[in-house]
Amino acid sequence: MRRRFLVLLGTGLALYVPALSVAVGRRPLLKDIHVYTAAGWIAALVLVVVFGDRRRLRATVRELETFDADDMLWLRRYPRPQGPLQRGARR
């Protein structure tokens, strides 16, 4: 799984950054590698959801979606100063 992610990261960067794309030179091949690796990644995730331990998968999702005491402590320790505008507002 890690290798697939690194392949996606490398090919994605080479496709996104023009200087890297020129340095590699074989853009269509990189695009094919990127697309097929992404398809394999998605297939692996679907297999985990279909055939994996759903109870543990739900527990992991629940843990990722909730803030526990350590998260709240970290958020309180590093306050983010607000500017003259509210978060997300533009001039």
N, C-alpha and C positions, 0 to 999 in steps of 0.2 A: 504494500500500500504506500509506503514511504517513497519508493522508487517512482511509482506512478505519479504521485504528487510532485516530485521533483522534476519529472519529465514534463508535466503540465506547466509547472512554473517556468522552466527553462524555455520551452517552446513558446509559451505565451509571451514571455519577455522578448524573445527574438522576433516574434510577430508584431509586437506592440511598439518596440523601440526601433525607429528606422535605421539607426547606425548599426545595431546588432543584426537587423535583417539584411543589410547590405554586406556585413562582414560574413554572415553565414552563406548567403548567396542562393540557397535552394529553398526559397520561400514556399513553393507548392508542396515540397516534401515535408517541411516543418508543419504546414497547415494540416496535412494528412495525419502526421504523427500526433499532433495535438487533438484533432477530432477523434481519432480512434482510441487514444488513451483516455479521453473524457468519456467516451462510450463505455469503455471497460470499467472506469471508475463508477459510473452510474449503475452499470450492471452489478458490480460488486455490492454497492449500497442496497440495491433492490434485493439481492440475495440475502443480505444480512437482515433486512426487514422481514422478508418472507419466511426464511428458514431459521433465523436466529432466535435467541431467547427474548421474547417480546416483553416479558416482565422486567428483565434487567434493562432492556432498551428504554422502556417507559420510565424506569427509575433514573436512568442516566439523563433523559430529556428533562425530567422534573428537577433534577439536581442542577442542570445547566440553566434552567429558566427561573430559579428562585435565588434570592439573596439570603445568605446566612449571616451569622453574627460577624464572621471575619470579613465578609464583603462590606458590610455596613461600617465596620471599624476603618477599613481602608478608605472608604468614601469620605468618612468624617475627617480622617487624618490629612487628606490632600484636598482642601477646598478649592474649587475652581472659581476664580474671581469673575464676576459678571461685569460686563462693560455697560455703556449707557443704553444698550439695546437688550431686549430679551433674547433668550436662546433661539436662534433660527431667524430672527428678524433681520431685514436688510434695509439699507438706506435708499 
